[in-house]
Amino acid sequence: MAYQQMAYLYDQLMLNAPYGEWINFTEKLIKDSGKTVTKIADLGCGTGEITSRLAESGYHMTGVDYSTEMLTYAEHKASMKNHSIQWVHQDLITLEGLSQYDAAISYCDVINYITAPENLNKTFQNIADSLRAGGLFIFDVHSLYQVEEQYINQTFADVTEDASYIWFCTEGEERGEMFHDLTFFSRVDEKYMRFDEFHHQKTYPVDFYKKLLLNAGFENIKVYADFSLKENYIDENAERIFFLAEKRSG
């Protein structure tokens, strides 16, 4: 196919991702907030799976990603379903040009790729600038437990009919930091093509994220774990931490 193979391969290996849970969780938080939300920015949208599903629910969606390959494939998939979605090629650290959105979401540990505190601060400020007063920002990150107990110094692998990967995860110098060394194999015209990627992620304690959100102009910060709607309760073995914050008025 004409689209970059890496984006296609990503979708193949994410077939069992909990997209339905992300959608249900998002819509439940929006409903419980009591706010009118029609315009949503999906930040770090990847191949647009969540973006398109929310578009199906009636939201006016904008998908933002740093990867042109992911955006190209996302646009192709959306056009096949006649979804009208705006696609934007930008880095969240330098995000600009978006304004008056009712909500912004960033899932599947996108925020963990922003590893330096000063860049996290810039990113949160950029996101605040893209929202209207009272707008919602919902995102998730790896928990420290997940990084330390389930990821670092582990090896993962998966094989499907058309794709496979080997993934080595190594520990960084600082707490919550990890490096991913990934090798992918994708079947193309009866041959297998190899792709190599190296990823760097870092997660921080919950209170650190709260501090940066407050500094960026957010308030009414709530924390959830593992798609549970129980506010501000995090089990010590929680794997994914969610944040909901509102942009301050004024």
Backbone as numpy.savetxt, mean C-alpha at the origin, in Angstrom:
# Nx Ny Nz CAx CAy CAz Cx Cy Cz
2.51 -10.79 -24.15 1.66 -9.60 -24.15 2.55 -8.36 -24.15
1.95 -7.20 -24.48 2.72 -5.99 -24.70 3.12 -5.30 -23.39
2.54 -5.70 -22.30 2.79 -5.02 -21.03 3.99 -5.62 -20.32
4.63 -4.83 -19.51 5.83 -5.28 -18.81 5.53 -6.54 -18.01
6.40 -7.52 -18.16 6.15 -8.83 -17.57 6.16 -8.81 -16.05
6.93 -7.89 -15.46 7.01 -7.85 -14.01 5.66 -7.52 -13.38
4.92 -6.59 -13.97 3.62 -6.22 -13.43 2.64 -7.39 -13.53
2.67 -8.07 -14.67 1.82 -9.24 -14.86 2.17 -10.33 -13.85
3.45 -10.54 -13.66 3.91 -11.55 -12.72 3.47 -11.22 -11.30
3.52 -9.94 -10.95 3.07 -9.50 -9.61 1.63 -9.94 -9.37
0.77 -9.72 -10.33 -0.64 -10.10 -10.17 -0.78 -11.61 -10.00
0.00 -12.37 -10.74 -0.08 -13.82 -10.64 0.28 -14.31 -9.24
1.31 -13.69 -8.67 1.77 -14.13 -7.36 0.95 -13.54 -6.21
0.08 -12.57 -6.53 -0.77 -11.96 -5.50 -2.22 -12.42 -5.60
-2.45 -13.53 -6.28 -3.81 -14.00 -6.49 -4.53 -14.27 -5.17
-3.81 -14.69 -4.15 -4.43 -15.02 -2.87 -4.33 -13.90 -1.85
-3.93 -12.71 -2.29 -3.86 -11.57 -1.37 -5.27 -11.22 -0.88
-5.39 -10.72 0.34 -6.72 -10.45 0.92 -7.35 -9.15 0.43
-7.50 -9.03 -0.89 -8.05 -7.79 -1.44 -9.45 -7.50 -0.91
-10.25 -8.56 -0.79 -11.61 -8.37 -0.28 -11.61 -7.79 1.12
-10.67 -8.22 1.94 -10.61 -7.69 3.31 -10.20 -6.21 3.31
-9.26 -5.83 2.43 -8.89 -4.42 2.34 -10.09 -3.57 1.93
-10.87 -4.06 0.96 -12.04 -3.31 0.49 -13.08 -3.19 1.59
-13.42 -4.30 2.22 -14.43 -4.29 3.29 -14.00 -3.41 4.46
-12.73 -3.50 4.81 -12.19 -2.71 5.91 -12.29 -1.21 5.58
-11.90 -0.86 4.37 -11.95 0.54 3.95 -13.37 1.07 3.99
-14.30 0.34 3.42 -15.68 0.82 3.36 -16.31 0.89 4.74
-15.92 -0.01 5.62 -16.46 0.02 6.98 -15.92 1.24 7.73
-14.63 1.53 7.61 -14.07 2.71 8.27 -14.69 4.00 7.74
-14.90 4.06 6.43 -15.52 5.25 5.85 -16.94 5.42 6.38
-17.70 4.32 6.41 -19.07 4.39 6.91 -19.09 4.81 8.38
-18.22 4.22 9.20 -18.21 4.54 10.62 -17.75 5.97 10.89
-16.99 6.54 9.95 -16.52 7.92 10.15 -17.64 8.93 10.04
-18.70 8.55 9.36 -19.83 9.47 9.17 -19.57 10.54 8.13
-18.47 10.43 7.41 -18.11 11.44 6.42 -18.57 11.03 5.01
-18.79 12.03 4.19 -19.13 11.77 2.79 -17.83 11.60 2.01
-17.63 10.42 1.46 -16.42 10.13 0.71 -16.80 9.65 -0.67
-16.40 10.40 -1.69 -16.63 9.99 -3.07 -15.33 9.94 -3.88
-14.34 10.73 -3.48 -13.11 10.88 -4.25 -11.94 10.34 -3.43
-11.30 9.27 -3.91 -10.25 8.59 -3.15 -8.99 8.48 -3.99
-7.85 8.74 -3.38 -6.54 8.51 -4.01 -5.94 7.23 -3.43
-5.58 6.30 -4.30 -4.92 5.06 -3.89 -3.42 5.25 -4.12
-2.68 5.42 -3.05 -1.27 5.79 -3.11 -0.39 4.55 -3.05
0.41 4.33 -4.09 1.15 3.09 -4.22 0.21 2.00 -4.70
-0.53 2.30 -5.77 -1.64 1.45 -6.20 -1.19 0.17 -6.89
0.08 0.09 -7.30 0.55 -1.11 -7.96 -0.21 -1.38 -9.24
-0.70 -2.59 -9.41 -1.44 -2.94 -10.62 -2.92 -2.56 -10.53
-3.29 -1.81 -9.52 -4.61 -1.23 -9.44 -5.73 -2.14 -9.02
-5.40 -3.25 -8.37 -6.44 -4.19 -7.98 -7.41 -3.57 -6.98
-6.89 -2.93 -5.94 -7.76 -2.28 -4.96 -8.43 -1.06 -5.57
-7.69 -0.30 -6.38 -8.25 0.87 -7.05 -9.48 0.50 -7.85
-9.37 -0.52 -8.66 -10.48 -0.94 -9.51 -11.66 -1.47 -8.70
-11.37 -2.19 -7.65 -12.47 -2.73 -6.84 -13.25 -1.61 -6.14
-12.55 -0.58 -5.70 -13.26 0.55 -5.10 -14.01 1.35 -6.16
-13.47 1.40 -7.38 -14.19 2.04 -8.47 -15.49 1.29 -8.75
-15.46 -0.02 -8.65 -16.67 -0.82 -8.83 -17.72 -0.50 -7.78
-17.24 -0.07 -6.60 -18.16 0.29 -5.51 -18.71 1.70 -5.67
-18.26 2.41 -6.71 -18.84 3.71 -6.99 -17.98 4.91 -6.62
-16.79 4.68 -6.11 -15.91 5.79 -5.75 -15.19 6.31 -6.99
-14.90 7.61 -6.99 -14.10 8.22 -8.04 -12.63 8.05 -7.64
-11.91 7.23 -8.39 -10.59 6.80 -7.96 -9.46 7.43 -8.78
-8.35 7.70 -8.07 -7.09 8.06 -8.68 -6.04 7.09 -8.16
-5.31 6.47 -9.05 -4.24 5.54 -8.65 -2.89 6.19 -8.88
-2.05 6.18 -7.84 -0.72 6.81 -7.91 0.34 5.74 -7.65
1.36 5.70 -8.50 2.44 4.75 -8.27 3.72 5.27 -8.91
4.85 4.81 -8.37 6.16 5.20 -8.88 6.57 4.38 -10.10
5.94 3.22 -10.27 6.30 2.30 -11.35 5.42 2.53 -12.57
6.03 2.92 -13.69 5.27 3.08 -14.92 4.75 1.74 -15.42
5.51 0.67 -15.18 5.07 -0.66 -15.62 3.80 -1.08 -14.90
3.75 -0.85 -13.59 2.56 -1.18 -12.82 1.36 -0.36 -13.29
1.58 0.93 -13.52 0.49 1.80 -13.94 -0.04 1.42 -15.32
0.87 1.06 -16.22 0.45 0.65 -17.56 -0.44 -0.58 -17.48
-0.02 -1.54 -16.67 -0.82 -2.76 -16.52 -2.13 -2.48 -15.81
-2.10 -1.59 -14.79 -3.32 -1.22 -14.07 -4.32 -0.57 -15.01
-3.84 0.34 -15.86 -4.72 1.02 -16.81 -5.33 0.03 -17.79
-4.51 -0.93 -18.24 -5.02 -1.96 -19.15 -6.14 -2.76 -18.50
-5.93 -3.20 -17.28 -6.96 -3.99 -16.60 -8.23 -3.19 -16.39
-8.08 -1.92 -15.98 -9.24 -1.07 -15.73 -10.03 -0.82 -17.01
-9.32 -0.62 -18.12 -10.00 -0.35 -19.39 -10.80 -1.57 -19.85
-10.31 -2.76 -19.53 -11.04 -3.98 -19.89 -12.38 -4.07 -19.15
-12.46 -3.39 -18.01 -13.70 -3.38 -17.21 -14.46 -2.07 -17.35
-13.99 -1.21 -18.25 -14.63 0.10 -18.48 -14.66 0.97 -17.23
-13.62 0.86 -16.42 -13.51 1.72 -15.24 -12.84 3.03 -15.63
-13.43 4.12 -15.19 -12.84 5.44 -15.44 -12.00 5.84 -14.23
-10.70 5.63 -14.33 -9.78 5.89 -13.23 -8.64 6.76 -13.73
-8.27 7.74 -12.94 -7.11 8.56 -13.27 -5.86 7.89 -12.74
-4.83 7.75 -13.58 -3.58 7.13 -13.18 -2.48 8.18 -13.18
-1.71 8.24 -12.10 -0.71 9.28 -11.92 0.64 8.64 -11.59
1.67 9.01 -12.33 3.02 8.51 -12.09 3.76 9.51 -11.21
3.89 9.18 -9.91 4.60 10.05 -8.97 5.17 9.23 -7.83
6.21 9.80 -7.23 6.79 9.29 -5.99 6.07 9.95 -4.83
5.66 9.19 -3.84 4.91 9.76 -2.72 5.73 10.78 -1.94
7.04 10.64 -1.96 7.89 11.58 -1.21 7.83 12.97 -1.82
7.55 13.05 -3.11 7.46 14.34 -3.80 6.07 14.55 -4.40
5.09 13.88 -3.85 3.72 13.94 -4.37 3.21 15.38 -4.43
2.61 15.73 -5.56 2.04 17.07 -5.71 0.94 17.02 -6.76
0.13 18.07 -6.78 -0.89 18.20 -7.82 -2.23 17.59 -7.47
-2.33 16.86 -6.37 -3.62 16.33 -5.93 -4.18 17.25 -4.86
-5.48 17.49 -4.90 -6.07 18.38 -3.90 -7.54 18.06 -3.69
-8.00 18.34 -2.51 -9.41 18.23 -2.15 -9.97 16.81 -2.30
-9.12 15.82 -2.04 -9.62 14.45 -2.00 -10.32 14.20 -0.67
-11.36 13.36 -0.72 -12.09 13.01 0.50 -11.32 12.01 1.34
-10.52 11.19 0.67 -9.75 10.16 1.38 -8.55 9.75 0.56
-7.53 9.27 1.26 -6.36 8.66 0.63 -6.11 7.34 1.34
-5.77 6.33 0.56 -5.44 5.03 1.14 -4.06 4.61 0.63
-3.37 3.78 1.42 -2.08 3.25 1.01 -1.89 1.91 1.70
-2.05 0.83 0.93 -2.09 -0.51 1.49 -0.94 -1.38 0.99
-0.93 -2.58 1.53 0.06 -3.60 1.17 1.48 -3.09 1.47
1.63 -2.51 2.66 2.91 -2.03 3.22 3.67 -1.07 2.32
2.98 -0.30 1.50 3.64 0.72 0.68 4.44 1.68 1.55
3.87 2.09 2.67 4.53 3.07 3.55 5.84 2.51 4.11
5.97 1.19 4.21 7.21 0.60 4.71 8.39 0.79 3.75
8.10 1.12 2.50 9.18 1.38 1.54 9.76 2.78 1.72
9.11 3.59 2.50 9.64 4.94 2.80 10.37 4.80 4.12
11.66 4.57 4.06 12.40 4.09 5.22 12.98 5.19 6.10
13.26 6.36 5.55 13.89 7.45 6.33 12.82 8.30 6.99
13.00 8.65 8.27 11.99 9.45 8.97 11.68 10.77 8.27
12.71 11.44 7.74 12.45 12.72 7.08 11.60 12.54 5.82
11.75 11.42 5.14 10.92 11.16 3.96 9.51 10.76 4.33
9.38 10.05 5.44 8.04 9.74 5.95 7.31 11.03 6.31
8.01 11.93 6.95 7.42 13.20 7.33 6.94 13.98 6.09
7.79 14.01 5.05 7.42 14.68 3.80 6.20 14.01 3.17
6.21 12.69 3.17 5.11 11.95 2.55 3.79 12.24 3.25
3.79 12.19 4.57 2.55 12.46 5.30 2.08 13.90 5.08
3.02 14.83 4.98 2.64 16.22 4.71 2.04 16.34 3.30
2.65 15.66 2.33 2.12 15.68 0.97 0.70 15.11 0.91
0.50 14.05 1.65 -0.83 13.42 1.66 -1.84 14.34 2.32
-1.44 14.99 3.41 -2.34 15.96 4.05 -2.71 17.07 3.07
-1.73 17.53 2.29 -1.99 18.60 1.32 -2.96 18.16 0.23
-3.03 16.86 -0.03 -3.92 16.36 -1.09 -5.36 16.20 -0.62
-5.59 16.29 0.68 -6.91 16.06 1.25 -7.64 17.36 1.57
-8.95 17.30 1.54 -9.74 18.42 2.04 -9.71 18.39 3.56
-10.11 19.48 4.18 -10.20 19.51 5.65 -11.15 18.41 6.12
-10.71 17.62 7.08 -11.50 16.50 7.56 -11.36 15.24 6.74
-10.54 15.31 5.67 -10.33 14.14 4.82 -9.64 13.01 5.57
-9.86 11.78 5.11 -9.35 10.59 5.80 -8.09 10.06 5.13
-7.17 9.61 5.95 -5.98 8.91 5.47 -5.93 7.56 6.16
-5.97 6.49 5.37 -5.95 5.12 5.89 -4.77 4.39 5.26
-3.93 3.79 6.10 -2.79 3.05 5.56 -2.42 1.90 6.48
-1.61 0.99 5.97 -1.14 -0.11 6.80 0.38 -0.23 6.72
0.94 -0.87 7.73 2.37 -1.15 7.79 2.58 -2.53 8.41
3.76 -3.10 8.19 4.14 -4.30 8.92 4.28 -3.95 10.41
3.87 -4.87 11.25 4.16 -4.71 12.67 5.62 -5.08 12.95
6.15 -4.58 14.03 7.50 -4.97 14.42 7.57 -6.47 14.68
6.49 -7.02 15.24 6.45 -8.47 15.48 6.60 -9.24 14.18
5.88 -8.82 13.15 5.95 -9.53 11.88 7.35 -9.46 11.27
7.96 -8.29 11.33 9.31 -8.14 10.78 10.30 -9.00 11.53
10.25 -8.95 12.85 11.27 -9.61 13.67 11.06 -11.11 13.79
9.80 -11.55 13.82 9.53 -12.96 14.08 9.17 -13.77 12.84
8.74 -13.11 11.77 8.27 -13.86 10.61 9.02 -13.57 9.32
9.76 -12.46 9.26 10.41 -12.10 8.01 11.94 -12.21 8.04
12.58 -11.46 8.93 14.03 -11.36 8.84 14.71 -12.72 9.02
15.74 -12.92 8.19 16.53 -14.14 8.17 15.71 -15.38 7.79
14.67 -15.16 6.99 13.85 -16.26 6.51 13.95 -16.34 4.98
13.66 -17.52 4.47 13.60 -17.75 3.02 12.21 -18.23 2.66
11.65 -17.65 1.58 10.31 -18.00 1.14 10.36 -18.40 -0.34
9.42 -19.23 -0.73 9.35 -19.65 -2.13 7.92 -20.04 -2.47
7.58 -19.88 -3.74 6.26 -20.29 -4.21 6.37 -20.65 -5.68
5.57 -21.63 -6.09 5.58 -22.09 -7.48 4.14 -22.22 -7.95
3.83 -21.58 -9.07 2.54 -21.75 -9.72 2.79 -22.31 -11.12
1.73 -22.50 -11.88 1.90 -23.08 -13.21 2.72 -22.17 -14.12
2.56 -20.86 -13.95 3.22 -19.92 -14.85 4.30 -19.07 -14.21
4.48 -19.18 -12.90 5.45 -18.30 -12.24 5.95 -18.93 -10.96
7.11 -18.44 -10.52 7.66 -18.89 -9.23 8.60 -17.81 -8.71
8.91 -17.89 -7.43 9.86 -16.95 -6.86 10.63 -17.58 -5.71
11.80 -17.05 -5.46 12.59 -17.35 -4.27 12.91 -16.02 -3.62
12.68 -15.93 -2.32 12.74 -14.64 -1.62 13.57 -14.82 -0.34
14.68 -14.11 -0.27 15.52 -14.10 0.92 15.31 -12.77 1.64
15.02 -12.84 2.91 14.80 -11.64 3.72 15.90 -11.55 4.77
16.65 -10.45 4.76 17.75 -10.30 5.71 17.54 -9.08 6.60
18.15 -9.12 7.74 17.98 -8.08 8.75 18.84 -6.86 8.44
18.27 -5.67 8.66 19.02 -4.44 8.51 19.76 -4.07 9.78
20.39 -2.93 9.77 21.18 -2.49 10.91 20.30 -1.94 12.04
19.14 -1.44 11.71 18.26 -0.82 12.70 17.04 -1.69 12.93
16.42 -1.52 14.09 15.23 -2.30 14.41 14.12 -1.99 13.41
13.46 -3.05 12.93 12.36 -2.89 11.99 12.80 -2.79 10.55
14.11 -2.85 10.29 14.63 -2.71 8.94 14.91 -4.08 8.33
14.57 -4.24 7.05 14.83 -5.51 6.38 15.07 -5.29 4.89
15.80 -6.23 4.30 16.11 -6.20 2.88 15.58 -7.48 2.24
14.96 -7.34 1.08 14.39 -8.48 0.36 15.16 -8.69 -0.95
15.70 -9.85 -1.10 16.40 -10.24 -2.34 15.52 -11.27 -3.04
14.89 -10.87 -4.15 13.90 -11.71 -4.80 14.34 -12.11 -6.21
14.11 -13.37 -6.53 14.32 -13.87 -7.89 13.01 -14.47 -8.38
12.52 -13.97 -9.52 11.27 -14.43 -10.10 11.54 -15.18 -11.41
10.67 -16.16 -11.67 10.70 -16.85 -12.96 9.28 -16.84 -13.51
9.15 -16.37 -14.74 7.84 -16.27 -15.38 7.87 -16.96 -16.73
6.83 -17.78 -17.00 6.78 -18.50 -18.27 6.27 -17.58 -19.37
7.07 -17.44 -20.41 6.71 -16.62 -21.57 6.99 -17.43 -22.83
5.94 -17.74 -23.58 6.11 -18.49 -24.83 6.91 -19.77 -24.62
6.49 -20.54 -23.61 7.08 -21.84 -23.32 8.52 -21.75 -22.79
8.97 -20.56 -22.50 10.27 -20.38 -21.87 10.08 -19.63 -20.55
11.07 -19.74 -19.69 11.00 -19.04 -18.41 11.98 -17.86 -18.41
11.46 -16.70 -18.07 12.28 -15.50 -17.96 12.56 -15.22 -16.49
13.77 -14.78 -16.22 14.17 -14.50 -14.84 14.18 -12.99 -14.59
13.67 -12.60 -13.42 13.69 -11.21 -12.98 14.27 -11.17 -11.57
15.12 -10.22 -11.32 15.70 -10.05 -9.97 15.34 -8.67 -9.43
14.96 -8.63 -8.16 14.63 -7.36 -7.52 15.21 -7.34 -6.12
15.52 -6.12 -5.67 16.05 -5.93 -4.31 15.23 -4.83 -3.66
14.59 -5.15 -2.54 13.70 -4.20 -1.88 14.22 -3.88 -0.48
13.98 -2.67 -0.06 14.37 -2.21 1.27 13.12 -1.68 1.98
12.85 -2.22 3.17 11.69 -1.78 3.94 12.09 -1.52 5.39
11.29 -0.71 6.04 11.49 -0.46 7.46 10.16 -0.12 8.11
9.94 -0.64 9.29 8.75 -0.29 10.04 9.16 0.31 11.37
8.25 1.08 11.95 8.51 1.81 13.19 7.44 1.50 14.23
7.68 1.84 15.49 6.65 1.67 16.51 5.42 2.51 16.19
4.28 2.08 16.69 3.02 2.77 16.44 3.09 4.23 16.86
3.67 4.51 18.02 3.72 5.89 18.52 4.53 6.80 17.61
5.51 6.25 16.91 6.31 7.06 15.99 5.46 7.51 14.81
4.67 6.58 14.26 3.78 6.96 13.16 2.76 8.00 13.63
2.25 7.83 14.83 1.29 8.81 15.36 1.92 10.20 15.46
3.14 10.25 15.92 3.84 11.53 16.06 3.99 12.22 14.71
4.40 11.47 13.69 4.57 12.06 12.37 3.23 12.50 11.78
2.19 11.74 12.02 0.86 12.13 11.53 0.41 13.44 12.18
0.62 13.56 13.47 0.27 14.80 14.17 1.06 15.97 13.62
2.35 15.76 13.38 3.21 16.82 12.84 2.76 17.26 11.46
2.18 16.34 10.70 1.77 16.63 9.33 0.39 17.26 9.24
-0.27 17.40 10.37 -1.57 18.06 10.36 -2.77 17.13 10.45
-2.56 15.93 10.97 -3.67 15.00 11.17 -4.09 14.96 12.64
-5.30 14.51 12.87 -5.84 14.37 14.22 -6.77 13.15 14.28
-7.32 12.91 15.47 -8.27 11.79 15.66 -7.70 10.49 15.09
-6.46 10.20 15.46 -5.77 9.03 14.94 -6.25 7.77 15.65
-6.63 6.78 14.86 -7.06 5.50 15.40 -6.18 4.39 14.82
-5.99 3.34 15.60 -5.10 2.26 15.20 -5.86 0.94 15.26
-5.64 0.09 14.26 -6.30 -1.21 14.19 -5.24 -2.26 13.83
-5.62 -3.52 13.98 -4.66 -4.59 13.67 -5.35 -5.72 12.92
-4.70 -6.18 11.87 -5.12 -7.39 11.15 -6.58 -7.36 10.71
-7.04 -6.23 10.19 -8.38 -6.05 9.66 -9.46 -6.08 10.75
-9.07 -6.13 12.01 -10.06 -6.04 13.08 -10.52 -4.59 13.21
-11.81 -4.41 13.50 -12.36 -3.06 13.66 -12.35 -2.61 15.12
-11.64 -3.34 15.96 -11.51 -2.96 17.36 -10.48 -1.85 17.47
-10.91 -0.65 17.85 -10.04 0.52 17.86 -8.97 0.44 18.94
-7.77 0.83 18.55 -6.66 1.05 19.48 -6.35 -0.16 20.35
-6.54 -1.36 19.77 -6.13 -2.58 20.45 -5.24 -3.37 19.51
-4.03 -3.61 19.92 -3.08 -4.35 19.08 -2.55 -5.54 19.86
-2.92 -6.73 19.43 -2.39 -7.95 20.03 -0.88 -8.02 19.78
-0.15 -8.59 20.72 1.31 -8.63 20.58 1.76 -9.44 19.37
0.88 -10.29 18.85 1.22 -11.08 17.67 0.56 -10.56 16.39
0.07 -9.34 16.43 -0.53 -8.74 15.24 0.52 -8.60 14.15
0.11 -8.83 12.91 1.05 -8.81 11.79 0.97 -7.50 10.99
-0.22 -6.96 10.83 -0.42 -5.77 10.02 -1.13 -4.70 10.85
-0.56 -3.51 10.90 -1.13 -2.41 11.67 -1.75 -1.40 10.71
-2.98 -0.99 11.01 -3.69 0.01 10.22 -3.82 1.31 11.00
-3.73 2.42 10.28 -3.93 3.74 10.87 -5.06 4.45 10.12
-5.90 5.13 10.88 -6.93 6.02 10.32 -6.72 7.37 10.95
-6.56 8.40 10.13 -6.33 9.76 10.64 -7.15 10.75 9.80
-7.52 11.86 10.43 -8.29 12.90 9.75 -7.42 14.16 9.62
-7.53 14.80 8.47 -6.82 16.07 8.30 -7.49 17.14 9.14
-6.68 17.85 9.93 -7.21 18.91 10.76 -7.80 20.03 9.93
-8.85 20.63 10.43 -9.43 21.82 9.78 -8.61 23.04 10.16
-8.52 23.99 9.23 -7.83 25.22 9.55 -6.32 25.09 9.37
